[in-house]
Amino acid sequence: MAKDIPLYPKELSWLSFNARVLQEVEDESVPIIERVRFLGIFSNNLDEFYRVRVADVRRLATFAKGSSQKEQFGELLGNINEKVLRLQARFGNAYGKVLKDLGRHNIHLINERQLTPGQFAYVEEFFRREVLPELEPFFIDDRETMPLLNEASIYFGIYLELEDGTLRFAALEIPTDILPRFIAIPHREKKHEKVYIVLDNVIRACLVDVFRYVMPIAKASAYTFKISRDAELELGEHVTQNIVDRVAKSLKKRKQAEPVRLVYDSTMPEALIQLIKKKLKMGSYDSFTPGGRYHNSKDFMSFPADSRQHTYRRISPLPTLPDSANIFAWLRERDRLCYYPYHDFRVITKLLASAAIDPKVREIRINLYRVAKNSRVVAALVNAVRNQKQVTAVVELQARFDEQANLHWSSELSDAGVDVIYGVPGLKVHCKLISIVREEDGHARYYSHFGTGNFNESTARFYCDFSLLTSDSKLGEDAYRVFDFIKQSHLQPDYHHIWVSPHTNRPNLLAAIDREISAAVAGKPADIFIKCNNLVDSEVIERLYRAGDAGVRVRIIVRSMCALVCQTRGVSDNIEVISLVDKFLEHARIYAFHNGGEQQVYLSSADLMTRNLDHRVEVTFPLLSTEHRKTVLDILELQWQDNQKARVMDADQSNSRIANRNSKRNVRSQDAIYRYLKKRDV
């Protein structure tokens, strides 16, 4: 593996990505409700960042051997916290600006001090009827340890001054799992205005009433705080049938894991802050972030929107399969390439629903990583069993933060008679495959799906992902053999076209880069175009540095983390990197190579991370159709020309906007792609 090459710290790069999300909040050309939702996305991202990435660094710092390693990880934690504090300050300013701009559209989010007498009467009645019965405060000043806190919740730290002058400290979970965070209240003057108050402020308005019948309160004030816990699950090495029990136990352990971050209202009295820190037993490697009056801003992702004029106009997904068409005949005509959310995802549910009732279909195999809450995919698989098909579903129980849902789905599928496989020892199964075996003219014919995204009807509405649907026999055999490997991981099948982690993805990817290097050294055209979510694997980065140094033109579109040091002479010459954050989440992975003029284009479930290349079951698949290769390359070029939502990844990852690149027109790639696909039948 590559060593001693320049790498940008991936955790700091991730924070640069979240800063790009924050830029969407700050961009006044973005519809106001969308800006509110980006506030929620930023907050939700940051929570997950601490639960996963910072928790990992903290663990490394705790168990590091030698003072130099401890110092290295300690310095990284310090840099992370410094950058987070700067982002939190920007978030606070953006939040204040968004509230003002909401008001300009007659949407008001007010606090308890802004209530008119009539509104206060409404809030007080709502509090007594709906809120007070759900509150369970507890005192924290006279107990040894803090009760177990739920990291998904927000809490009040409560400062109580009794009538006799003594002080008491309490805490209270704000019941957002039972009651809405945003509560509509009567308008003030304008009949057409919308007025909301957050549940936190309903409780603040009536805080004394929470304790009135317990002790004589002279004054009460409440300050929000929340924690983030280490999200790592410890499952051991072997995947067996009892993995369901072990995942369930590990989820319970996650709820009890050590806090790694405390975020709190910066106006909280120091005595109360120190008491909470002490009760939580947080130490020097933990993060303490003073912030504004409100936390769990992720709830803004579901901010009530009564008017579509304040949101992005929804696109109508382009039809894929004609309503009256037989999907198997349709696929026999030619391979089909779909790009969601621009295309209608119902082609996938139609494929499975048709397979479930088709008398000629013998077998269905599928990988499930994250599925929708009311999944038509799962419903089709259950129906296939009813129709006596052999159905195998690989359910990845270790899909982070979806473990509980996947436990539910695995149980439902198993109860229905589906052969459920829980994964491969030591590997996550992350590929996006369907293999359908159909009896035709006395022979088995494969119908296959290869994709970059999950079989999830909900996320397909705003995640940009590719699906290749094919009846190609060689690709069909490849897909079927991946499931054989998952069932019997001691096998290492030979594949006709695809690359599969953990065996062939890395060597084939590096070999493709090496071919471009050899071409450049020989004075021939050489070009690499990559689109991914994360680029952090050191060996891949080293090979890309080498390619750039040899004269290969390297272009990269990366959504999130990029450890490649960009725009640095002598390091990343001939390498350009941009990032895109817009109304849809860029999720597809594309690896394209000039290949001596015989263009190779691969789509993949795998990011350029060590875990994806070496520790997961991932599939990278080629586009064999000239037409499909052209479509994907055209899409990449449209994204590369974006001068509205693209950001330059420079050496400091400062997210500067792209200069118009001498363009005579504005290009917003997500809109341009929809127009492009509308004109093409892919």
N, C-alpha and C positions, 0 to 999 in steps of 0.2 A: 504494500500500500504506500501511497505517496506520503512523504514526510517533509517537514521544513519548507513548505510552500506558503506563500502569502495567503492568508484566509481572513475574511472579515468575520467577526464573531456572530454566529448564527442567531443567538438570542437578541443581540442588538439589531441585527437585520430584521428580525421579526418585528421589533418595535418600530422600525422604519416602515414596515408594511402597515402597521396599525396607524401610523401617522398619515399614511395615504388615505386610510378610511376616514380619519379626522378631517382631512382636506375636503372630503365630500360634505361634511357638516358645515365647513367654513365657506363653501362655494355657494354664493347667493343665486347662481343660475339653476341650482338643483331645487326642485319643488320642495316646499317647506315641510310637508309631512315626510318626504323621503329624507330630508336632513335630520328630522327627529329620529327616524328609524336608524340612520347611520350612527347617531349618538348611542343607540342601543347596541348596534353591532360592535362599535368600538369598545363599549363596556364589557360585553359578553366575551369578546376576543381577549381582553386583558385578564378577565377572570380565568379563562382557560390557560392563558400564558403562564400565570402564576401556579396554577394547579399542576401543570405538566412540565413546562420548560424550566421555570425557576425552581420548582421542587426538585428537578433532576440535578441542577447545578448545586443546590443546597446539599443534596445527598452526597455529591462528589466532594464538596468542601468538607463535609462532616467526616467522611471516611478516607480523605486524602492522606497519603503517606508522605511524611516529610513536610517541613515548614514551607518550602518553595511552592509545592503544589497547593497547600492550604492558602498561601498568599495569592497564588494565581486565581483560584476560584473565588476567594474573598474579594479580590479586585474586580472580577467580573460581576459579582453580585452588587458591588458598590456602583459600577458603571450602569448596571441595569436600573438600580433604584434612582440614580441621578436622572437618567433619561425618562423614566416613568414620571418622576416629579415634574419635569418640564412638560411632558404630554398632559399630565393632569391639570396643570395650570392653563394650557391651551384649551383643554376640554371645558374647564370652568368658564373661560371667556366665550367659547363657542356656545355653550349652554345658555348663557345669559343673552347672547345675541339671538339665538333661536327663539327664546321666549318672547323677545320684543317683536321678532318677525312674525311669530304666530299671532300676536296681538293685532298686527297690521292686517291680518286676514280674518279678524274677528273670531279667533280661537284663543282663549285665555286659559292659562294654567296658573292659578292663583294660590297663595299660601293662606294660612289661618288668620294672619293679621290683615288681609285684604278683604275679608268677608263683610258684606253689608249685614245689617241686623236680620233682614229676611233670610239671607243665605246662611247666617250662623244658626238661625232657628232650624233650618232644613238639615244642616250638618249635625247639629246636636241631636235631633230626633233620629237621624240615620245612625249616629254613633250608638245611641242607647239601644236601638232596635237590632242593628246588624253587627256592630263591631264589638261592643263591650262583652257580649257572651263568648267571643272567640279569644279574648285576651287572657294570658296566663303569666303575669309578671312574677319575677323572683328576685329576692334581695341577694346581693353579691358581696356585701361588706362583712357579713358574719359567717361565711362558709369557707371551707378550706380550698375547694376547687370550684371552677365554673362548671355548671351542668353542660352536657354535650350540646354544642351549638351546631345547627344545620348550616352548611356553607351555602346552600341555595337561598337562604333567607337573609333578610336584613333585620337588625336589632336596634332597639333604643337602649343607650346607656342613660339612665335617669338619675338626675340630681335632685334630691328631695330636701327641702328645708322645712322642719316641723315647727309647729307654733311655739314650742319651748326653746327654739334656737338650735337644736341638734340637727346633724346632717345624717341622711341615709342614702345609700346607693342601691339602685335596682337595675334590672334589665328586663326587656320585653321583646318577644318576637313579633314582628309586624306580619299579620296573617294573610300575606298576598297569595298563598296557595288556596285560600278559601274565598277571599274577597278580591274584587278587581283593584288594581293599583290606581287606576284613574277613574274617578267618580264624577259623573255629570251632575251639576247642580244648577239651580235656576239662574237665568241670565240676570244682568243688572239693569241696563237701560235699553240696549238694542235687542229687539226681539229675535233678530237673525244671528246673534252671536252665540257661540258655544263656549261654555265655561266648565272647566274641570278643576278638581282638587285632588292631590294624591292622598292615598290612604294614610300615609305618614302624618300629614297635616290635619286630617280629621282627628287622629288620636291626639296630636299636639293641642288642638283646640279644646279638647275635653280631658286633658291629662289628669287634672286634679280628681276628676270623677273616678278614675281607675283605682285610686287609693282612699277615696273619701270615707268609705265605711270601715277602713282598717285603722287609720291613725289620722290625727288632726294635721293637715298639710297647710303650711303657710304659702309655700311657693314650690313649683315643680317645673323642671325644664328637661327636655329630651334631646339627645344627640345620636345620630345614626352611626352605626359601625357594622362591618361585616368581615368575615374571615374567608380565606381560601385554604383548602387542605391539599396535601399531597394526593394526587389522583392515581398514583401507580398501583396496579393490582399485582399481588404476588400469587402466582398460580402453580409454581413448581414446573418441572420439566416435561412431564408426561401427560398427554391428552388421552383420557380414557372416558368411559361412560359416566364416571362420577364427576366430570368437569362441571356439570350443571350445579352440583352441590358446592363445588369449590368456588365457582364464580359467585354464587349467591353469598357464600361466606366472605369472599374477598370484597364484595360490594358493601357488606356490613362493616368490614374492617376499614374500607375507604371512608365511611361516615365517621369513624373514630380516629382517622389518621391525624398526624400532628398538623396544626396550623402552620402555614408558611408565610401568610400575609395577613396583616390587619389594616383595614382602611377605615378611617374614622373622620368625623366632622372636626375640622381644625379648630373650631371654637369650643370643643369639649374641655371642661375644666381639667387641669393637669392631674389633680388627685384621682379623678375618675379614669383618665387614660392609664395611669400607672397601675391602678387597681385591676383593670381589665387585662393589661399585659401580664401582670403577676398571676392572675387566676388562670390565664391561658397557657402559662409556662412557656412563653416564647423567648427565644434566645438571640444571640448575636448574628446568626446567619439568616434570621427571619426579616421580613420586610414590613416596615411601618410607613403607611402612606397617609398623611393628612390630606383631606380633600374638602369638598363642599358639603352643603347641608343634606344632600341626597346621595344615596348609593343604590346599587342594583339598577343602574340606569339601563341595563339590558331590557328592562320592561318596556322601554321606549320602542323596542322592535314591534310591539303590538299596540302602539298608541292608536286610539280610536280615530279613524279617518272617515268622516261622513261625506266628504266631497272628493270625487276623483280629480277635480281640477287642481288639487294640491299634491297629486302624486303623479308618477310617470304613467303615461298612457299605456295600457296593456296591449301587447301585440296579440294578434290572432295566430296561433301556431299554424304553420303551413301544413296542409294535408299530405300524408304520406301514402297510405294505402287507400285506394278507392273503396267506397262504402260497400259495394256489392262484390268486391274481388275476393277470390280464394287466396289466402295469404301464402299458401305453399306454391300455388301456380305462379303467383306474383314473384316469389323469390327464385323460382326456376328460370324466369325470364332473364334475370341478371342480379348481381349483388346490389344491395341498397345501402346508401350511407345517409344517416340522419344526424342532425346537429340540433340538440335541444338547448334552450327552449324555443328556438326558431321553428323546429318541426314538432309535430304532435306526438307526444310520448305514448299515446294510446296504441301506437303500432306494437309496442312491447306487450301490453296487456291483451291486445287482440291476438298476437302470436300465441301467447300462453293459453288464452281462453279457447282458441281454435284447436290447439294441440290437445287440450283436455277432453274434447268431445269427438275429435276426428278418429274414426274407427281404424285408420291405418297407422296411427301413432302408437308405437310400442313403449317408448321410454322418454322421460324428460329428466335432464340433469341441470341444476342451476346453483350458482353461488349467491348467497344472501349476506350482505354486509350491513347495510342500513336500509330498512324498508319503511314505507309510509305508515301512519297510524292506522288508517283503514285501508289495508293493502289489497288491491285487486290482484296483485301478483300472487300473494299467499292464497287468496280465494281460488284462483285458477288452479294452483297446485293441489289444493284439497279436492277440487272437483275432478281433477285428473285421476286421483286415486279412486274416487267414487266410480269412475268409468274404467277402472281396472287397468290403468297405466302403471308402469313401474316408474316411480318418482323418487329421485334422490335430491336432497337439498343440503348444501353445505352452509351451515349457519355459524358465522364467526362470533362466538360469544365474547371475544375480547375486543370488539369494536368499541373503542373508548367512548364512554358516556352513552352508548347505546346498549350496554350489557343487559340492563334490566328489560328493555324492550325485546332484545333477542332471546332472552330466557323465555319470555312469554311466547314468542313466535315458534321457538323450537318445540315447546310443549304442545302448542296447538297443532303444529305439523305432525309431530310424532303421534299424538292422539288420533289424528286422521288417517294414519297409516303410511305417511311419508317416511322414507328411509333418511333419517337426519344424521349428518356427519358433523361433528363439532370441531373439525380442523385437523391440523397436522402437528405432531410433537415439535415444539420449539419454533413454529412458524405461524404467523397470521395468514389467513387466506383472504386476499384483498382483490383478486382478479374478478372481472365482471363478465362471466360466461354463462351462456345457455347452450345446451346440446340436446337437440330433439332427434330421435331416431324414428323414421317413418318407413313402413313397408311399401315399396313401389316396384311393380313388375317382378316380384319374387326376390327383390334385393333390399337391403337396408340402405336408406338414403339419409344423410345428415343435413339438418337445418340448424344453423348456429348463429349465436350472437356473440360478438366481441365488442367490448366497450371501455370507455374511460370513466364512467360514472355508475352510481348505484341504481338498482331497480326500485326507484322511489318516485312515485307519482308527484309527491309534494315538492321535493327539491328540484325535480326536472322542470319546474316552472321558472326557476331562476338560476340554476347551475348550467353553465355552458359545457356540454359533454357530447361526445360522438358515440354513435352506435353503428357498427357494421353488421348487417344481416345478410347471410350468405347461405347458398346451398352447395358451395364448392366442396368437393369431396375431400380434397387434401386438408383444407382448413377445418372441415368437419371432423376428420380423423384426429387432427391436432387437439381440437377442443375436447373431444371425448377422452383422449389420453391424459389430459390435465386432470380430469376427474379420477382416472385410474391412479395417477400419482397421489392425489389427495387421499384416496382410499387406502393405498398401499405405498407409503412414502419411501420404502426401500427401493422402489422402482425408479429408474431414470429413463423415461421413454424417449425415443427419437421423434423429433418433430419435423414436419416438412417445411413449414414457413415461420412459425412463431418462435419467440424467445421467451423463456420461462425462468423467473427467479424461483429458487436461489441458484439454479445451475447455469443457465446460458444468457441471461439478460446482461450481466456485467461484461463477460468476454466478448459478446457480439457487439455491444454498444461501443466498447473500446476499439474493437477491430474496425468498425465503421468510421470512427474518428481517425484511426491510423491510416485508412485508405485515403482520406482527404489530405492528411499530412503528406503522404507519399506523392500524391498528385501535385500538391503545391511545390514540393521540393523539386519535382521534375518540370516545373514551369507550366503545369496544366491548370485549368480552372478548378477551383476547390471551394466548396461552400457548405457550411453547416447552419441549419436553422432549427432552434430548439424552443419549444414552449412547455413550461412546466409550472407546478406550484412551488416547488422548493428545489434549490440547487445547492447542496451542502456536502456531497460526497467528495472527499479530498482527492481520490484517484481520478475521478471524472474531471474535476476542476484542473488538476495537474495536466491531464491530457488536452484539455481545452486551451490552457495556457500555451502548451507546446504547439497546438494547431495554429493559434494566432501568431505565434513567433515564426512559424514556417511560412506564413502568408495566407493561410486559409481565412476567408471571410467568415466570421462567426457572429451570428445574431441570435440573441436570446430574449425571450419574453418570459419573465418570472413573476408570479403573483405575490408570493410571500417571501420566504427566506432565500437570500443569495449570499453564500460565503465566498464567491468569486470576487476578487478585488477588481472593481471596474475602473476604466478610464485612468489607468496608471502606466506610464511609459516604462517599458522594459519588463512589464509584468503581463499586462492584458492588451497589448497592441493588437489591432485588427478585431477586437472583441467589443461589441456594443450590446448593452443590456437595457431594456425598458420594462416597465410594469404598468398594468392596466387595472384600474378600479373604476367600475361604473355600475349601472343599474343591475346587471347580472354578474354573478360570481364566476370568474374565469377558472375553470376546473380541468380542462382537457390537457392531456400531455401528448405532444407531437415531437417526433425526432426525424428531421429531414436531411438528406445528404445528396450532394451533387452527383457523386458516383460516376464520374467520367461521362456525364451527360445522360446516363440511364438513371434518372432521378429515383431515389428510394425515399418513401414516406412511410413512417411507422406511427401508429397510435398506441397508447399504452395506459395501463392502470397504474404504472410505476412512476413515482417521482425519482429524481436523482439524489436519493438519500441512501445511506448505507443500509438502513433498515429495509427499504424497498428492494434493493438489489440483492441483499444477502440473507435477510431474515423474514421474508414474506413469500407467499405464492402470488406472483404477479405475472401478467401476460402482456407482451409487446407484440403487436401483430401488423403485418404489412398491408398496404392498400395495393392490391394487384391490378385494379382497374386504372387505366390512364386517366379516365374522366374523374375518378375519385381523387387521384393524386393532384390533379389540376385544381379541383375544388378546394382541397385543404391548403394547397400552396397559395391560392388566391386569397383565402381567408387570412392566412398568415400575413400576406402582403398588406391587406387592408388594415390589420392590426398594427403592422409596422408603420403605416402611414398616419396612424391616429395622432392628431395634434390637438385634441380636445381633452381626452381623459388619460392619455399616456403620461408617464413620468420617467425621466432619465435616471438610471441608476449610476450615479457617479461614485468616486472613491469614498465619499463620506455618506453615501446613500441619503442625500438631503432632499430627494423628491422634487427636484426642480421640474417645472413644466417643459414640455418639448417646444422648442422653437419651431416655427411653421415649416422648417426644412425646405424653404423656397417654394412651398406649395401655394398655388393660387386659390385653393379652396380649403375650407375646414372639413376635416374628416373625423367623425365620431364612429369608430369602427363597429360598435354593436348595432348602431342604426344602419350603417353601410352594409354589414353582413346580411341583415334581414332583407334589404332591398336586393342584394346580389342573389340570395337564395330564391327569392320570389321569382327571379327571371330564369332560374335554372331548375331543371328536373334532375335532382341527384339520386 
